[in-house]
Amino acid sequence: MDQPQARPAWRSKSGPSLPEVFRTISVPKDARFWRKLGAFAGPGYLVAVGYMDPGNWATDIAGGSAFGYTLLSVILLSNFMAIVLQSLSAKLGIVTGRDLAQACRDHYSRPVNLALWFACELAIIACDLAEVIGTAIALQLLFGLPLVWGVVLTALDVLLILLLQQRGFRYLEAFIIALLIIITGCFIYTLALAQPDLRAVLGGYVPSSEVVTNPAMLYIAIGILGATVMPHNLYLHSAIVQTRAFDRTPPGKREAIKFATIDSTIALMLALFINSAILILAASAFHFSGRTDVAEIQQAHQLLAPALGAAAASTLFAVALLASGQNSTVTATLAGQIVMEGFLSIRLPGWLRRLITRLIAIVPAVTVAVLYGESGTAKLLVLSQVILSMQLPFAVIPLVYFTSDRTKMGEFANPQWLKLGAWIIAAVIVALNVKLLADVSGISGLISG
């Protein structure tokens, strides 16, 4: 009797992801632990910036001002989910030599791939829209520029990204890390001014049943979850881990997975600090002084100096926002390149890809800024997070499926406990995002109402 043929792992073979930087960063073979970790450090920080973009600021400010420290537990849960999913993304790239977009192309039919590509492009444009608005708000707060001019000026960052990419991937990583250091320093200073109650802050990380029973709190909690796990980061991470020239043998891959997971976990713990700091700052400065209606970035900036008694607090808040917007815009560009090349095998020059994405984001931002002003851009910022939430299941489900499939991953397939945990995380994220989409009418509108 003929034996049944084994199911092929992939329908086709993809080329290298981000070929211009593929395996360009050497990894020492016989070095000590810390030197090897240094060689792998970097991709996690590029991923982490997506977890502290202007969309996160909006939900964290709303949650802190309305409910104090209670929603810190939601930020902690979101961060745990992100750590698991990003580790799976890194493992997919290291083991299969494919980024998530290439893996989808090599597994699904062309109609499915086109649908996934279109959904992902919408998500990247929505992410870029959040960065455009966040950067424009920061420029307005720092220099008094009208929102319209700030939105238009964001097109110039194409030149910055092009310069960094020409210098090499390590320069890009260094730029990202430098801005993260600036953001962290700004929040350390403002938290020192706010002097939050440490015991109350730690209590906020303990889950409370009120998060589920209070509809307004549940809505913001879902918004925090929706704004935290970014779909384009899953595509991004699976590609940029392949910039390291690790040994392609099973032991080499196992070591690469270990160091890439450590890198992303440390970076996401920094993101946990930043998101927590935004919520703690909003709670300390606004909630406990009776200002529970603060839900917009501009409003928070105006009230910080009077609340904390230092003009520097508002300035540093705006500087951190500007750094956050610039950081996120770099990673959105890379994600756009990965998605287009991975799904469609179409390559465009980096500057052209960036310009197209940015112009698509600028048009609605300029229109809303001209017609509706600050309140309109705040609502557009929330809308961008909703669009991101819509795309999230289309990235999470394939990722968990691929990394759990032994025909694709071999000995690196997710063990049963991780497979179960990953599917639970995927189910929770999908359910909460469906709830967010069903109920969305604007986080700030719900609170003020």
N, C-alpha and C positions, 0 to 999 in steps of 0.2 A: 504494500500500500504506500502511495506517495505521501511523504511528509508534508504538512501544510507549510507554506513559505512564511517566514517571519515578516511581520509588518515593518516596512521601512520607516526609519526614524523621521526622515525629512523627504519632501518631494524634490528638492533641488539643493544646490550648494551656493551659499552667498559668498561674495567677496568680503574683504576686510571692512569692518565698520570704521568710519572716519579714517580713510586710508592715508591721509596726509600726516596723521599723528599715530598711526597704528604701530604699536610695539616700539615707540621711539624713546621710551624712558627705561634705562637699564635697571636690572635688579641684581644686586650682588649675591653670588651663590653661597659663599661660605662666611657671610658676615654674621654679626651678633643680631639678637632680636631687635634692638632699637634701631639699628641701621637699616634693617630690612623694612621695619615698619615705616621709617622715614621715606624709603623708596616707594612704598605703596600709598603713603599719605597724600591726599590731594583730591581725588575724585569724590570722596565723602563730603568735602566742604563745598564743592560745586553743587552737589545734590542738596545739601543742607540749606542753601540760600532760598530754595523754593519753599521751605517750610517757615520762612519768616518774611515773606514778601508783603506788600501793602495790603493784600487781601486778608492776611492774618492779623495785621494791625487793626483793621476795622472790626473784626469779630472779637478780638481780645479786649479792645477798648470798651466795646459795648458790654461784654460780659463782666469786666471788672467794675465799671461804673454802676451797673444795675444790680449786681449780686455779690459784690465784694470778692472774697477769695474762693468762693464755693466751686467755681468752674475750673480751678487749677487741676482738679482730678480729671476733668475731661481733656485738658492739655496733656497731662501725663499719659492717659490712655491712648490718645491720638499719636503721641510720640512713640509709644511701644509698638503700635501697629505699623508705623512708618519704619522703625528699625527692622522689624521682621520682613516687610515687603522689600525694602531696599537691599537687605542681605540676599533675598531670593533673586533680585534683579542682577546683583553682582555675580552671583553663582551662575546664572544663566549665561552671561557673557563670557565668563572664564571657562566654563566647561564646554559649551557648544561652539564658541567662537562666533556667535551671532548676537547682535543686539535684539531687543524685543521686537522691533519692527521687522527685522530680517526673519526672525523666527516665525512671526505671523505669516509673512509672505511665503516662507518655505513649507508652511503647514496648511493654511486655508486656501480656498479657491479664490480666483481673481475677484469675483463680485464681493465676496466677504472682505477681502483685503482693501478694495476700494472704499467700502463703507467704513472700515476701521481707520483708514488713512484720512478720510474726510472728517470723521469725528475727532481724530487727534489733531488735525489742522485747526479745527474750530477751538479746541482746548488751548492750543498754543497761542492762537490769536487772542483768546480771552485772557490768557496769562499775560501776554504782552500789553493788552489793554490795561490791566491792573498796574503794570509797571509804568506805563505812560502816565496814568492818572496820579499814581503815587509820586513819581518824579516831579510832575508838574505842581502838585500840592507842595512838595518840599521846596521847590524853587520859589513858589509864591510866599511861603512862610519865611524863607531866609532872605530873599531879595525883593519881595514885593511885586514880583512879576505877575501880570494877569495870567490866569489859568490857560487862556488860549495860546499866549506866547510860550508858556512853559511846555505845553503839549507839542508845539511846533519844534522847539529846541531839542526835544528828545530824539529827533531824527539824527542829530549830530553824533550820537553815541555809536553810530555805524562806524565812524572813523576810528574811535577808540578800540572797538572790538577787532577791527581789521588789523590795526597795529599790533595788538596783543597776539593775535593768531599768527602773524608773520614772525614774531619773535620766538615762538615755541610754546608748547602746551604748559610747560612749567611756569612760564611768565604769566599765563592766564590763571593758573592755580594760585600763584603768588598774589596777583591782583585781587582775586576773590578773598583770599585769607586776610589780606591787609584791610579790606573793607569790613570784614567780619570783626576784626580786632577793633576797628573804629566804633562799630555798632555796640560791641560788648562794653567798651570803655564808657561810651555815652550812657548806657543803662546802669552800669555800676555807680556812676556819679549821681544820676538822678534818683536811684534807689537809696543811696546814702542820704540824700536830701529828704526823701519821703519818710525815712525811718519807719518802715512797716513793722507791725507786731510779728516777730518771728514765730511765736507759738501759733498765732492765728494763721499765718501763711502755711506752716507745716500741716495744720489741720485742714487747710483747703485741698491738699493732695489726697485726703481720705475721701473715698466716694460717698456721696450723700443721696438718699432716696428722693430728696427734694428735686434733684435734677430731672427725674422722670415724672414726678407728680405735679410739678409746676410747669404749665404749658409754655410760659414766656421763657423760663430758664431752659427748658428742653429745646426750644427753637434755637436759642443762641448756642447751646451745646452742639446741636447738629451742624450749625454754621461753622463752629470751630473745627469739628471733624472734617467737614467738607472742604474747608480752606487749608487744612493741614496736609493731607495726603494728596500730593499733586500727581496727576497721571503722567505728565511729560517727564517727571523725574525717573519713572520706572524705565522709560525708553533711554533716557540720558545715561543713567548709571550703568546699564548693561553694555553701553558702548565705551564709555570713558575708562572703565577698568581694563579695557584691552589696549590702552596706551602703554601698559607695563609689559616689558619683555621677559615675562616669567617662563619657567620651564614648562613645556606642554605635556610632560609626563603626568600620570596620575598623582604622584607625590608633589610635583610642582604645582599642579592645579589645586590640590588640597591646601598647600601652603598659601597660595594666592588667595583662595577663598577666605582663609583664616585672617590674613592681614587686611584684605579688603573689607571684611565684616567689622574688624576692629576700627578701621579708619572711618567707616560710615557711622558706626555706633558712637564714637567719640564726637564726630561732627554733629550728629543729631542730638546728642546731649547738650551741645552748645545751642542748638536751635530750641531745645526745651527751655534753657535758661532765658533766651531772648523772648520767647512767647510768654513765659511765666512773668518776666520782668515787665512786659507791656501791661499784662492784666493786673499784676500787683501794683504797678504805678497808678493805673486808672482807679483801682480800688482804694488805695491809700489817699490819693489826691482828691478824688471826687465822691466815691460812694460813702465814705465815713464822714464826709462834710455835708451830706445831704444832696449832692449833685448826682442823682442816679439816672439822669436823662442824657448824659454825655455819650454820644454814639458815633460822632464823626471825628476824623483826624484833625481837621481845622479847629473844631471846637475844643478838643483836648489840648491842642497847642496854645490856644488863647488863655485857657484856664490854668495851665501848669504853673506859670510864674507866680500868679497870686496865691495859688494853693500851697506851693512849696517855699515861697518867699525868696526866690532867686531867679533872676532873668535868664541866667545861663541854662536853667532847666529846659525852657522852651526852645532855646537855640540848639542845644544838644539833641533834643527830641527831633527837630527838623533835620539836623545833620545825619542822625541815624536813619531817618526815613529816606533821605537822598541816597545814602550808601546802600540801603536795602533795595531801592528801586534799580540802582545801577548794577548791583550784584545779580538780581533776578533777570535783568535784561540780557546779560551775557549767557546765562544758562538756557534761557528760552531760545536764543539764536542757535546754540548747539543742538538743542532738542529738535528744532525745526529742520536742521540739516540732516540729522539722524533719521527722522521720520520720513522725509521726502526720499532720501536715498534708500532707506530700508524697505519701504513699501513699494516704491515705484521705480527704483533704480535710476532716478533722475538726479544728476549732479548739477548744482549751480554754484558759481563763485560765492564765497561767504558773504561778501558785501552786498551782492544782489539779493541773496536769500534774506538777509537781515533787512534790507531796504523794503522789500516787498511786504514782509511781515509787519514791519513798523508802520508803513503807510496805511495798511489795512486797519491797524489799531488806531492810528491818528485820526482818520476821517470821522468815525463816530465820536471820539473824544472831543475833537474840535467842535463838532456840531452841537453836542450836548453842552459844552462849556459856553458856547455863544448863546444858545437859546435858553438854558436853564441855570447856568452859573454853578455855584458850589454845591447846592443841594442836588442838582442833576448829576454832577460827577460822582458824588457820594453814592447815589443809587446805581450809577453805572458800574461803580467798583463792586457793589454787592452782586449785580447781575453777572459780572465776569466770573465770580466765584460759583454762581449757579451753573454756568456753562461748563466750567471745569468739573463740577460734580456730575453733570450729565455724562461726561466722557469717562469718568473714573472706572466704572465696571468693565468697560471695554479694554482696559489695560490690566486691571487686577486679575480678572478671571483667566485670560490666556497665560499670564505670568505664573499663577499658581498651578494651572494645568500642565504647562510645559515642564516646570521644575519638579513636578510629582510623577512625571512619565518616565519609567525606567528605560524605555526604548530610545528616548532622547538624551537622558542624563546618565544612563548606566549606573555605576556604583554611587554616583553623586545625587541620585534622585532623593527627594525629601523622604525621610523616615516617616513612619505612620504618625507619630506624635506631632511632627512638624506639619505634615500634610493636613491632619485634622485641625490643628491650630490655624494654619493659613486659610483653609476654607471657612472656618468660623469668622476670621477677620474679614475675609472677602464678603461673607454674607452680612455681617454687621455693617460694613461700609456701604454695601449696596442698599440695604434696608434703610439706613439713616439718610442716604442721599436721595432715595426715592421719597422719603418723608420730607426732606428739605425742598425738593422740587414741588411736591404737592402743596406745601404750605407757604411757599415763598411769596412775600409781599413787601419784603424789605425789612431787615433786622431793626434798623433804627425806627421805622414806622411802627413796628410792633411795640417797641418799648415806649415810645412817646404816646402811643395810643392807649 
